[in-house]
Amino acid sequence: MAVAIEAPFHVLAVDDSLPDRKLIERLLKTSSFQVTTVDSGSKALEFLGLHDHEDSPISTQSDQQEVAVNLIITDYCMPGMTGYDLLKKIKESSYLRDIPVVIMSSDNIPSRINR
């Protein structure tokens, strides 16, 4: 009789701040989540198998299953690509759009938040 082993819930954390990435990772690992951290939106897209400026996957279908992500947590304010830009890229992708994305920020600047 084969026993099915359930894969752990996998969270991709995207933040340009190393202390914030470490904190997110530590908090999520205490709940037995698998956590992958990257420091930019473009690295997140690369990890997910999506070109920075295209909707076509870099990898094959079988490779995409190996990096299955259940949730993406991203910082809003990052150099190069903001968390909102990353969200737009993910939601434009036919194979990533169903992944929930949480955007967070430690900034307390109302003009950024209201965008």
All heavy atoms as an XYZ file, in Angstrom:
895
protein
N       0.845     -1.179      0.000
C       0.000      0.000      0.000
C       0.891      1.244      0.000
O       1.752      1.409      0.860
C      -0.892     -0.017      1.230
C      -1.799      1.157      1.333
S      -2.900      0.898      2.740
C      -3.593      2.482      2.846
N       0.674      2.114     -0.957
C       1.468      3.332     -1.070
C       0.884      4.416     -0.172
O      -0.326      4.568     -0.073
C       1.493      3.814     -2.510
N       1.765      5.147      0.469
C       1.342      6.243      1.334
C       1.641      7.547      0.610
O       2.773      7.798      0.200
C       2.088      6.205      2.687
C       1.697      7.391      3.541
C       1.813      4.901      3.409
N       0.612      8.358      0.437
C       0.800      9.646     -0.231
C       1.444     10.623      0.736
O       0.986     10.787      1.872
C      -0.538     10.194     -0.717
N       2.504     11.251      0.284
C       3.178     12.255      1.100
C       2.767     13.617      0.580
O       2.998     13.943     -0.581
C       4.715     12.090      1.035
C       5.115     10.731      1.584
C       5.391     13.209      1.796
C       6.574     10.409      1.426
N       2.136     14.374      1.428
C       1.663     15.690      1.032
C       2.816     16.693      1.083
O       3.555     16.768      2.069
C       0.549     16.141      1.969
C      -0.156     17.382      1.495
C      -1.352     17.716      2.355
O      -2.110     16.798      2.700
O      -1.512     18.892      2.703
N       2.970     17.438     -0.012
C       4.028     18.450     -0.067
C       3.689     19.576      0.903
O       2.519     19.931      1.072
C       4.155     18.987     -1.475
N       4.700     20.145      1.547
C       4.425     21.254      2.469
C       3.939     22.491      1.711
O       4.236     22.664      0.532
C       5.779     21.510      3.124
C       6.785     20.970      2.175
C       6.118     19.835      1.456
N       3.180     23.304      2.387
C       2.709     24.571      1.832
C       3.944     25.408      1.514
O       4.796     25.606      2.367
C       1.811     25.269      2.865
C       1.009     26.397      2.319
C      -0.212     26.169      1.716
C       1.473     27.701      2.416
C      -0.972     27.219      1.222
C       0.730     28.761      1.927
C      -0.498     28.516      1.329
N       4.050     25.882      0.279
C       5.262     26.569     -0.180
C       4.978     28.057     -0.369
O       4.097     28.435     -1.147
C       5.730     25.952     -1.497
C       7.068     26.429     -1.951
N       7.661     25.962     -3.090
C       7.949     27.329     -1.442
C       8.839     26.551     -3.260
N       9.018     27.391     -2.261
N       5.729     28.882      0.326
C       5.578     30.335      0.257
C       6.823     30.935     -0.385
O       7.941     30.610     -0.004
C       5.374     30.952      1.657
C       5.240     32.467      1.580
C       4.161     30.340      2.343
N       6.618     31.813     -1.356
C       7.704     32.590     -1.956
C       7.656     33.979     -1.336
O       6.649     34.681     -1.453
C       7.545     32.674     -3.469
C       8.543     33.561     -4.215
C       9.976     33.070     -4.023
C       8.200     33.622     -5.694
N       8.718     34.367     -0.639
C       8.793     35.681      0.009
C       9.751     36.565     -0.783
O      10.894     36.181     -1.033
C       9.267     35.542      1.446
N       9.274     37.741     -1.177
C      10.048     38.660     -2.010
C      10.213     39.973     -1.259
O       9.234     40.657     -0.967
C       9.324     38.924     -3.357
C      10.202     39.739     -4.291
C       8.879     37.624     -4.015
N      11.462     40.310     -0.932
C      11.728     41.551     -0.216
C      13.176     41.938     -0.438
O      14.059     41.074     -0.364
C      11.447     41.374      1.279
C      11.230     42.688      2.001
O      12.037     43.632      1.787
O      10.268     42.782      2.776
N      13.425     43.209     -0.700
C      14.803     43.658     -0.920
C      15.576     43.810      0.385
O      16.794     43.931      0.382
C      14.842     44.971     -1.723
C      14.118     46.108     -1.023
O      13.064     45.874     -0.405
O      14.603     47.251     -1.111
N      14.899     43.751      1.510
C      15.544     43.891      2.819
C      15.880     42.507      3.387
O      14.974     41.700      3.649
C      14.609     44.630      3.773
O      15.028     44.473      5.104
N      17.162     42.245      3.597
C      17.584     40.957      4.157
C      16.972     40.692      5.535
O      16.453     39.591      5.773
C      19.112     40.868      4.212
C      19.681     39.580      4.796
C      19.240     38.365      3.998
C      21.200     39.660      4.885
N      16.965     41.653      6.465
C      16.342     41.369      7.771
C      14.852     41.019      7.647
O      14.370     40.123      8.342
C      16.533     42.671      8.559
C      17.702     43.346      7.912
C      17.633     42.967      6.461
N      14.150     41.705      6.749
C      12.728     41.400      6.570
C      12.529     40.010      5.966
O      11.624     39.274      6.376
C      12.052     42.458      5.701
C      11.907     43.793      6.403
O      12.115     43.860      7.636
O      11.604     44.797      5.718
N      13.366     39.639      4.989
C      13.283     38.294      4.398
C      13.533     37.226      5.462
O      12.823     36.226      5.532
C      14.299     38.117      3.269
C      13.891     38.734      1.962
C      14.729     38.237      0.783
N      16.158     38.182      0.986
C      17.003     39.196      0.787
N      16.554     40.363      0.371
N      18.297     39.033      0.975
N      14.550     37.440      6.293
C      14.878     36.474      7.357
C      13.728     36.354      8.360
O      13.405     35.254      8.819
C      16.167     36.874      8.072
C      17.402     36.756      7.217
C      17.715     35.311      6.945
C      19.043     35.178      6.237
N      19.284     33.793      5.819
N      13.116     37.480      8.712
C      12.000     37.463      9.660
C      10.813     36.691      9.079
O      10.235     35.834      9.748
C      11.575     38.897     10.004
C      10.353     39.024     10.913
C      10.629     38.406     12.282
C       9.940     40.477     11.044
N      10.458     36.985      7.842
C       9.349     36.284      7.185
C       9.641     34.782      7.141
O       8.785     33.955      7.456
C       9.113     36.838      5.766
C       8.603     38.279      5.836
C       8.130     35.958      4.990
C       8.670     39.013      4.509
N      10.864     34.448      6.740
C      11.249     33.045      6.640
C      11.140     32.345      7.993
O      10.573     31.253      8.111
C      12.676     32.942      6.096
C      13.153     31.526      5.899
C      14.542     31.470      5.280
O      15.327     32.437      5.414
O      14.837     30.433      4.669
N      11.661     32.964      9.028
C      11.627     32.368     10.371
C      10.191     32.175     10.851
O       9.837     31.120     11.388
C      12.403     33.237     11.352
C      12.483     32.605     12.740
C      13.359     33.383     13.692
N      14.731     33.417     13.185
C      15.518     34.487     13.253
N      15.078     35.594     13.809
N      16.737     34.450     12.793
N       9.354     33.188     10.671
C       7.957     33.089     11.111
C       7.209     31.979     10.382
O       6.453     31.219     10.993
C       7.238     34.424     10.897
C       7.639     35.565     11.818
C       7.007     36.872     11.356
C       7.241     35.257     13.253
N       7.406     31.876      9.075
C       6.679     30.873      8.305
C       7.200     29.460      8.548
O       6.428     28.502      8.554
C       6.725     31.214      6.812
C       5.972     32.484      6.417
C       6.211     32.816      4.958
C       4.488     32.352      6.714
N       8.495     29.342      8.774
C       9.051     28.006      9.027
C       8.604     27.451     10.378
O       8.536     26.234     10.544
C      10.572     28.027      8.915
C      11.033     28.041      7.468
C      12.520     27.854      7.332
C      12.878     27.696      5.857
N      14.309     27.454      5.667
N       8.264     28.314     11.327
C       7.748     27.821     12.598
C       6.389     27.146     12.413
O       5.973     26.356     13.247
C       7.617     28.939     13.655
O       6.696     29.917     13.193
C       8.957     29.558     13.979
N       5.712     27.462     11.311
C       4.436     26.816     10.983
C       4.634     25.667     10.004
O       3.687     25.223      9.361
C       3.471     27.838     10.382
O       3.169     28.831     11.320
N       5.872     25.231      9.842
C       6.237     24.107      8.972
C       5.978     24.370      7.489
O       5.746     23.441      6.729
C       5.514     22.827      9.403
O       5.871     22.514     10.719
N       5.997     25.636      7.093
C       5.885     25.965      5.671
C       7.252     25.840      5.024
O       8.278     26.089      5.656
C       5.384     27.398      5.462
C       3.966     27.643      5.918
C       3.584     28.897      6.338
C       3.015     26.635      5.921
C       2.281     29.152      6.751
C       1.710     26.868      6.333
C       1.348     28.127      6.742
N       7.244     25.459      3.749
C       8.469     25.540      2.956
C       8.562     26.979      2.487
O       7.584     27.538      1.993
C       8.404     24.599      1.757
C       9.613     24.682      0.868
C       9.491     23.784     -0.357
O       8.604     22.947     -0.446
N      10.375     23.981     -1.302
N       9.716     27.614      2.650
C       9.863     29.027      2.309
C      11.044     29.209      1.368
O      12.130     28.693      1.619
C      10.080     29.891      3.573
C      10.183     31.367      3.209
C       8.970     29.662      4.584
N      10.802     29.948      0.303
C      11.863     30.371     -0.604
C      11.883     31.883     -0.565
O      10.832     32.518     -0.644
C      11.594     29.891     -2.052
O      11.506     28.465     -2.061
C      12.687     30.353     -2.990
N      13.069     32.472     -0.421
C      13.170     33.931     -0.392
C      14.025     34.411     -1.551
O      15.004     33.759     -1.924
C      13.778     34.437      0.932
O      15.096     33.918      1.074
C      12.927     34.027      2.124
N      13.625     35.543     -2.112
C      14.400     36.225     -3.157
C      14.356     37.719     -2.859
O      13.474     38.197     -2.153
C      13.870     35.936     -4.581
C      14.060     34.475     -4.962
C      12.408     36.329     -4.727
N      15.328     38.460     -3.428
C      15.443     39.879     -3.079
C      14.897     40.848     -4.120
O      15.094     42.053     -3.989
C      16.899     40.222     -2.751
C      17.835     40.042     -3.947
O      17.367     39.685     -5.040
O      19.043     40.257     -3.759
N      14.199     40.352     -5.147
C      13.648     41.263     -6.152
C      12.500     40.607     -6.910
O      12.391     39.376     -6.951
C      14.737     41.675     -7.151
O      15.112     40.570     -7.953
N      11.699     41.457     -7.532
C      10.597     40.957     -8.354
C      11.082     40.162     -9.541
O      10.494     39.134     -9.893
N      12.166     40.603    -10.169
C      12.678     39.875    -11.332
C      13.190     38.493    -10.935
O      12.995     37.513    -11.668
C      13.754     40.678    -12.052
O      14.832     40.961    -11.195
N      13.812     38.364     -9.753
C      14.255     37.044     -9.289
C      13.060     36.163     -8.946
O      13.100     34.948     -9.122
C      15.198     37.177     -8.108
C      16.575     37.682     -8.516
C      17.524     37.744     -7.352
C      18.866     38.321     -7.788
N      19.774     38.527     -6.657
N      11.993     36.770     -8.455
C      10.774     36.004     -8.176
C      10.206     35.442     -9.477
O       9.843     34.264     -9.547
C       9.740     36.885     -7.480
N      10.144     36.278    -10.507
C       9.635     35.809    -11.795
C      10.522     34.715    -12.370
O      10.033     33.741    -12.937
C       9.516     36.975    -12.780
C       8.462     38.024    -12.447
C       8.509     39.169    -13.443
C       7.071     37.401    -12.386
N      11.826     34.865    -12.207
C      12.762     33.847    -12.678
C      12.526     32.533    -11.923
O      12.472     31.467    -12.534
C      14.194     34.329    -12.462
C      15.254     33.374    -12.948
C      16.662     33.899    -12.707
O      16.869     35.129    -12.776
O      17.544     33.070    -12.421
N      12.363     32.596    -10.611
C      12.105     31.399     -9.811
C      10.810     30.722    -10.255
O      10.716     29.500    -10.309
C      12.035     31.752     -8.327
C      11.699     30.573     -7.463
C      12.679     29.656     -7.118
C      10.408     30.370     -7.007
C      12.373     28.546     -6.337
C      10.090     29.272     -6.225
C      11.078     28.353     -5.891
N       9.809     31.539    -10.576
C       8.510     31.019    -10.989
C       8.512     30.524    -12.434
O       7.532     29.940    -12.887
C       7.435     32.091    -10.804
C       7.157     32.478     -9.357
C       6.350     33.765     -9.303
C       6.447     31.344     -8.624
N       9.613     30.777    -13.155
C       9.712     30.315    -14.535
C       9.116     31.270    -15.541
O       8.750     30.876    -16.647
N       9.023     32.531    -15.185
C       8.445     33.528    -16.081
C       9.493     34.561    -16.424
O      10.167     35.092    -15.543
C       7.254     34.214    -15.390
C       6.381     35.103    -16.248
C       5.655     34.291    -17.302
C       5.365     35.828    -15.388
N       9.633     34.847    -17.722
C      10.564     35.895    -18.141
C      10.090     37.218    -17.555
O       8.897     37.439    -17.361
C      10.590     36.028    -19.666
C      11.210     34.865    -20.351
N      12.562     34.672    -20.413
C      10.655     33.814    -21.001
C      12.812     33.572    -21.089
N      11.667     33.019    -21.451
N      11.018     38.119    -17.307
C      10.705     39.425    -16.724
C       9.726     40.215    -17.584
O       8.857     40.897    -17.086
C      12.009     40.218    -16.535
C      11.831     41.410    -15.616
O      10.691     41.702    -15.212
O      12.835     42.049    -15.298
N       9.837     40.102    -18.909
C       9.000     40.925    -19.787
C       8.115     40.101    -20.709
O       7.610     40.609    -21.694
C       9.882     41.851    -20.625
C      10.696     42.780    -19.777
N      10.137     43.807    -19.068
C      12.016     42.810    -19.481
C      11.082     44.448    -18.391
N      12.228     43.855    -18.625
N       7.906     38.833    -20.412
C       7.095     37.991    -21.274
C       6.150     37.146    -20.444
O       6.352     36.941    -19.272
C       7.987     37.063    -22.108
C       8.941     37.812    -23.018
C       9.892     36.858    -23.735
O       9.556     35.674    -23.890
O      10.961     37.309    -24.143
N       5.105     36.607    -21.113
C       4.147     35.740    -20.448
C       4.458     34.272    -20.713
O       3.712     33.401    -20.335
C       2.730     36.070    -20.930
C       1.657     35.292    -20.176
O       1.903     34.931    -19.013
O       0.599     35.022    -20.750
N       5.564     33.980    -21.352
C       5.875     32.587    -21.654
C       6.796     32.019    -20.590
O       7.730     32.672    -20.159
C       6.535     32.482    -23.024
O       7.733     33.220    -23.037
N       6.522     30.786    -20.164
C       7.378     30.183    -19.150
C       8.752     29.850    -19.712
O       8.899     29.517    -20.878
C       6.624     28.914    -18.752
C       5.675     28.645    -19.862
C       5.402     29.947    -20.547
N       9.773     29.958    -18.846
C      11.132     29.605    -19.225
C      11.263     28.087    -19.256
O      11.899     27.516    -20.116
C      12.143     30.162    -18.191
C      12.141     31.676    -18.225
C      13.539     29.636    -18.433
C      12.934     32.304    -17.089
N      10.642     27.441    -18.302
C      10.845     26.018    -18.101
C       9.712     25.199    -18.705
O       8.707     25.716    -19.140
C      10.952     25.740    -16.610
O       9.823     26.262    -15.955
N       9.889     23.892    -18.675
C       8.871     22.988    -19.173
C       7.785     22.809    -18.132
O       7.952     23.179    -16.975
C       9.488     21.613    -19.491
O       9.955     21.050    -18.269
C      10.603     21.727    -20.499
N       6.686     22.192    -18.516
C       5.580     21.968    -17.595
C       6.032     21.170    -16.368
O       5.648     21.466    -15.257
C       4.433     21.233    -18.318
C       3.178     21.072    -17.484
C       2.471     22.364    -17.185
O       2.621     23.347    -17.895
N       1.707     22.384    -16.121
N       6.880     20.161    -16.564
C       7.318     19.362    -15.420
C       8.175     20.172    -14.460
O       8.110     19.981    -13.256
C       8.090     18.127    -15.901
O       9.257     18.529    -16.589
N       8.986     21.109    -14.974
C       9.785     21.962    -14.105
C       8.894     22.882    -13.281
O       9.179     23.158    -12.130
C      10.761     22.818    -14.920
C      11.893     22.005    -15.518
O      12.139     20.883    -15.019
O      12.519     22.479    -16.472
N       7.809     23.373    -13.881
C       6.910     24.272    -13.164
C       6.300     23.574    -11.958
O       6.127     24.175    -10.915
C       5.796     24.757    -14.083
C       6.281     25.681    -15.167
C       5.206     25.955    -16.188
O       4.028     25.754    -15.927
N       5.606     26.408    -17.348
N       5.994     22.282    -12.087
C       5.407     21.557    -10.979
C       6.405     21.416     -9.832
O       6.019     21.370     -8.691
C       4.918     20.197    -11.447
C       3.738     20.301    -12.389
C       3.390     18.971    -13.025
O       4.090     17.975    -12.859
N       2.317     18.954    -13.784
N       7.692     21.337    -10.140
C       8.707     21.193     -9.109
C       8.817     22.440     -8.234
O       9.216     22.355     -7.098
C      10.069     20.898     -9.737
C      10.157     19.508    -10.333
C      11.482     19.266    -10.999
O      12.478     19.937    -10.646
O      11.538     18.424    -11.889
N       8.510     23.612     -8.760
C       8.602     24.848     -7.995
C       7.207     25.390     -7.677
O       6.991     26.576     -7.633
C       9.451     25.928     -8.714
C      10.891     25.497     -8.806
C       8.891     26.265    -10.078
N       6.265     24.482     -7.468
C       4.900     24.895     -7.156
C       4.908     25.767     -5.908
O       5.483     25.418     -4.888
C       4.015     23.686     -6.951
N       4.277     26.909     -6.019
C       4.192     27.869     -4.923
C       2.719     28.054     -4.589
O       1.894     28.221     -5.481
C       4.843     29.218     -5.332
C       4.566     30.291     -4.312
C       6.333     29.044     -5.543
N       2.400     28.008     -3.303
C       1.017     28.161     -2.872
C       0.647     29.597     -2.524
O      -0.525     29.944     -2.511
C       0.755     27.287     -1.650
C       1.062     25.839     -1.905
O       2.115     25.355     -1.508
N       0.187     25.137     -2.600
N       1.660     30.414     -2.210
C       1.412     31.794     -1.801
C       2.662     32.621     -2.059
O       3.777     32.129     -1.881
C       1.080     31.845     -0.299
C       0.914     33.219      0.351
C      -0.337     33.912     -0.156
C       0.874     33.084      1.873
N       2.458     33.866     -2.483
C       3.568     34.798     -2.668
C       3.335     35.978     -1.733
O       2.255     36.562     -1.716
C       3.662     35.285     -4.127
C       3.917     34.097     -5.061
C       4.759     36.346     -4.280
C       3.726     34.398     -6.526
N       4.351     36.292     -0.934
C       4.326     37.471     -0.071
C       5.414     38.395     -0.591
O       6.572     37.995     -0.711
C       4.605     37.112      1.395
C       3.544     36.145      1.920
C       4.674     38.371      2.258
C       3.795     35.656      3.337
N       5.033     39.623     -0.924
C       6.012     40.543     -1.490
C       5.947     41.913     -0.834
O       4.874     42.381     -0.443
C       5.831     40.674     -3.017
O       6.825     41.555     -3.545
C       4.464     41.210     -3.390
N       7.103     42.523     -0.730
C       7.202     43.907     -0.282
C       6.645     44.788     -1.397
O       6.766     44.460     -2.577
C       8.676     44.239     -0.016
C       8.894     45.634      0.535
O       7.932     46.248      1.042
O      10.033     46.114      0.466
N       6.023     45.884     -1.033
C       5.512     46.799     -2.055
C       6.637     47.630     -2.659
O       6.773     47.729     -3.871
C       4.436     47.741     -1.490
C       4.028     48.772     -2.512
C       3.183     48.414     -3.547
C       4.540     50.067     -2.487
C       2.843     49.326     -4.523
C       4.199     50.979     -3.458
C       3.351     50.610     -4.477
O       3.024     51.504     -5.453
N       7.445     48.246     -1.816
C       8.444     49.208     -2.282
C       9.810     48.535     -2.417
O      10.499     48.309     -1.431
C       8.521     50.382     -1.312
S       9.552     51.721     -1.908
N      10.151     48.196     -3.669
C      11.460     47.600     -3.964
C      12.025     48.302     -5.201
O      11.264     48.737     -6.061
C      11.325     46.104     -4.261
C      10.841     45.269     -3.113
S      10.771     43.505     -3.524
C       9.401     43.457     -4.685
N      13.343     48.412     -5.292
C      13.931     49.029     -6.479
C      13.730     48.149     -7.712
O      13.684     46.931     -7.615
C      15.419     49.153     -6.128
C      15.649     48.172     -5.036
C      14.348     48.005     -4.320
N      13.559     48.791     -8.858
C      13.402     48.051    -10.106
C      11.970     47.674    -10.385
O      11.323     48.232    -11.249
N      11.443     46.738     -9.636
C      10.067     46.272     -9.819
C       9.379     46.286     -8.461
O       9.809     45.609     -7.527
C      10.068     44.837    -10.388
C       8.686     44.255    -10.564
S       8.689     42.515    -11.115
C       9.407     42.681    -12.726
N       8.312     47.055     -8.351
C       7.573     47.104     -7.089
C       6.776     45.814     -6.905
O       6.595     45.036     -7.848
C       6.591     48.290     -7.052
O       5.554     48.059     -8.020
C       7.291     49.612     -7.313
N       6.281     45.615     -5.698
C       5.418     44.473     -5.439
C       4.158     44.516     -6.289
O       3.653     43.480     -6.721
N       3.651     45.716     -6.553
C       2.468     45.844     -7.391
C       2.778     45.450     -8.829
O       1.976     44.783     -9.494
C       1.914     47.276     -7.319
C       0.640     47.433     -8.101
C      -0.548     46.860     -7.644
C       0.610     48.134     -9.296
C      -1.723     46.985     -8.359
C      -0.559     48.269    -10.021
C      -1.724     47.691     -9.545
O      -2.887     47.803    -10.262
N       3.962     45.827     -9.337
C       4.374     45.414    -10.680
C       4.494     43.892    -10.759
O       4.104     43.277    -11.756
C       5.710     46.051    -11.065
C       5.636     47.565    -11.206
O       4.536     48.086    -11.501
O       6.675     48.226    -10.994
N       5.044     43.295     -9.713
C       5.155     41.842     -9.658
C       3.766     41.210     -9.673
O       3.524     40.243    -10.407
C       5.927     41.421     -8.400
C       6.043     39.920     -8.139
C       6.767     39.204     -9.279
C       6.749     39.678     -6.813
N       2.852     41.751     -8.892
C       1.475     41.258     -8.869
C       0.868     41.293    -10.269
O       0.244     40.326    -10.711
C       0.631     42.098     -7.908
C      -0.878     41.849     -7.942
C      -1.217     40.464     -7.407
C      -1.616     42.929     -7.166
N       1.049     42.402    -10.983
C       0.491     42.517    -12.335
C       1.058     41.444    -13.257
O       0.321     40.820    -14.019
C       0.744     43.912    -12.911
C      -0.091     44.990    -12.251
C      -0.101     46.321    -12.976
C       1.252     46.829    -13.336
N       1.232     48.211    -13.867
N       2.369     41.206    -13.200
C       3.007     40.176    -14.036
C       2.445     38.792    -13.717
O       2.191     37.995    -14.614
C       4.525     40.163    -13.832
C       5.230     41.363    -14.378
C       5.423     41.203    -15.846
C       6.317     42.319    -16.371
N       6.349     42.328    -17.815
N       2.279     38.507    -12.439
C       1.769     37.199    -12.023
C       0.337     37.014    -12.515
O      -0.022     35.958    -13.049
C       1.879     37.038    -10.496
C       3.350     36.910    -10.103
C       1.057     35.864     -9.995
C       3.622     37.050     -8.631
N      -0.496     38.029    -12.350
C      -1.902     37.912    -12.739
C      -2.089     37.917    -14.255
O      -3.102     37.434    -14.752
C      -2.736     39.024    -12.083
C      -2.763     38.920    -10.559
C      -3.205     37.537    -10.094
C      -3.119     37.376     -8.595
N      -3.473     36.033     -8.125
N      -1.112     38.416    -15.013
C      -1.164     38.364    -16.480
C      -0.768     36.994    -17.014
O      -1.028     36.674    -18.162
C      -0.228     39.420    -17.079
C      -0.704     40.841    -16.889
C       0.346     41.878    -17.264
O       1.483     41.493    -17.639
O       0.035     43.079    -17.179
N      -0.116     36.195    -16.196
C       0.371     34.883    -16.618
C      -0.735     33.839    -16.500
O      -1.364     33.709    -15.449
C       1.561     34.461    -15.759
O       1.861     33.109    -15.978
N      -0.930     33.076    -17.551
C      -1.990     32.068    -17.538
C      -1.745     30.968    -16.519
O      -2.683     30.415    -15.960
C      -2.153     31.471    -18.935
O      -0.939     30.876    -19.357
N      -0.493     30.623    -16.216
C      -0.243     29.532    -15.285
C       0.106     29.985    -13.877
O       0.201     29.166    -12.963
C       0.817     28.563    -15.824
C       2.253     29.017    -15.722
C       3.060     28.605    -14.659
C       2.811     29.857    -16.664
C       4.370     29.012    -14.554
C       4.123     30.262    -16.566
C       4.899     29.842    -15.515
O       6.193     30.255    -15.424
N       0.243     31.295    -13.638
C       0.537     31.799    -12.294
C      -0.628     32.553    -11.668
O      -0.644     32.781    -10.464
C       1.755     32.736    -12.328
C       3.088     32.155    -12.754
C       4.140     33.261    -12.827
C       3.530     31.046    -11.819
N      -1.598     32.944    -12.456
C      -2.637     33.881    -11.987
C      -3.445     33.404    -10.790
O      -4.009     34.217    -10.061
C      -3.567     34.277    -13.116
C      -4.515     33.198    -13.568
C      -5.562     33.718    -14.530
N      -4.938     34.414    -15.626
C      -5.104     34.130    -16.899
N      -5.908     33.159    -17.241
N      -4.490     34.813    -17.831
N      -3.494     32.103    -10.558
C      -4.292     31.595     -9.438
C      -3.540     31.555     -8.111
O      -4.120     31.201     -7.084
C      -4.828     30.197     -9.769
C      -5.844     30.237    -10.902
O      -6.541     31.262    -11.046
O      -5.932     29.241    -11.648
N      -2.259     31.906     -8.131
C      -1.489     31.935     -6.884
C      -1.858     33.197     -6.112
O      -1.753     34.308     -6.636
C       0.035     31.926     -7.163
C       0.442     30.680     -7.942
C       0.815     32.026     -5.849
C       1.891     30.695     -8.407
N      -2.283     33.067     -4.857
C      -2.589     34.264     -4.060
C      -1.317     35.069     -3.796
O      -0.245     34.513     -3.576
C      -3.139     33.703     -2.751
C      -3.419     32.264     -3.002
C      -2.561     31.831     -4.143
N      -1.464     36.400     -3.837
C      -0.335     37.301     -3.603
C      -0.717     38.277     -2.495
O      -1.775     38.901     -2.546
C       0.030     38.095     -4.886
C       1.175     39.061     -4.606
C       0.396     37.138     -6.022
N       0.159     38.384     -1.502
C      -0.017     39.352     -0.425
C       1.075     40.396     -0.582
O       2.258     40.062     -0.646
C       0.104     38.684      0.964
C       0.043     39.721      2.076
C      -0.970     37.621      1.144
N       0.660     41.661     -0.670
C       1.620     42.762     -0.766
C       1.653     43.454      0.590
O       0.613     43.796      1.155
C       1.236     43.763     -1.866
C       1.218     43.070     -3.229
C       2.200     44.940     -1.878
C       0.761     43.960     -4.374
N       2.865     43.643      1.101
C       3.020     44.285      2.410
C       3.981     45.458      2.293
O       4.734     45.558      1.328
C       3.536     43.277      3.434
C       4.870     42.722      3.058
S       5.380     41.470      4.211
C       6.952     41.073      3.492
N       3.940     46.316      3.277
C       4.855     47.451      3.289
C       5.025     47.951      4.710
O       4.075     47.961      5.492
C       4.320     48.581      2.413
O       5.212     49.676      2.449
N       6.240     48.345      5.016
C       6.472     48.977      6.313
C       6.444     50.494      6.164
O       6.545     51.211      7.148
C       7.814     48.523      6.893
O       8.857     48.853      6.011
N       6.291     50.979      4.914
C       6.199     52.416      4.678
C       4.890     52.950      5.232
O       3.858     52.294      5.172
C       6.237     52.736      3.176
C       7.615     52.549      2.582
O       8.593     52.478      3.357
O       7.724     52.470      1.344
N       4.947     54.142      5.747
C       3.745     54.802      6.233
C       3.555     56.094      5.448
O       3.445     57.173      6.000
C       3.844     55.072      7.738
C       2.540     55.514      8.322
O       1.494     55.375      7.692
N       2.580     56.066      9.518
N       3.551     55.928      4.116
C       3.407     57.075      3.223
C       2.059     56.925      2.501
O       1.925     56.115      1.586
C       4.564     57.144      2.211
C       5.901     57.214      2.971
C       4.409     58.342      1.279
C       7.118     57.055      2.103
N       1.037     57.678      2.940
C      -0.320     57.503      2.376
C      -0.393     57.599      0.853
O      -1.167     56.872      0.236
C      -1.114     58.641      3.040
C      -0.389     58.882      4.324
C       1.064     58.657      3.998
N       0.410     58.444      0.214
C       0.330     58.563     -1.235
C       0.732     57.265     -1.930
O       0.190     56.919     -2.978
C       1.205     59.715     -1.740
O       2.563     59.480     -1.418
N       1.665     56.514     -1.376
C       2.045     55.212     -1.937
C       0.961     54.178     -1.685
O       0.660     53.354     -2.527
C       3.357     54.712     -1.336
C       4.559     55.369     -1.898
C       5.791     54.616     -1.444
N       6.977     55.338     -1.838
C       8.153     55.192     -1.278
N       8.296     54.358     -0.267
N       9.189     55.876     -1.686
N       0.400     54.196     -0.496
C      -0.612     53.215     -0.119
C      -1.872     53.409     -0.952
O      -2.494     52.433     -1.367
C      -0.925     53.323      1.390
C       0.334     52.958      2.189
C      -2.092     52.427      1.778
C       0.237     53.301      3.670
N      -2.257     54.630     -1.235
C      -3.493     54.915     -1.968
C      -3.397     54.634     -3.459
O      -4.414     54.623     -4.138
C      -3.909     56.374     -1.760
C      -4.338     56.636     -0.339
O      -4.800     55.726      0.353
N      -4.178     57.860      0.130
N      -2.194     54.410     -3.994
C      -2.062     54.092     -5.416
C      -2.730     52.814     -5.667
O      -3.132     52.151     -6.288
C      -0.608     53.998     -5.828
C      -0.046     55.294     -6.248
C       1.364     55.231     -6.718
N       1.689     54.044     -7.501
C       2.876     53.748     -7.952
N       3.857     54.544     -7.709
N       3.117     52.667     -8.632
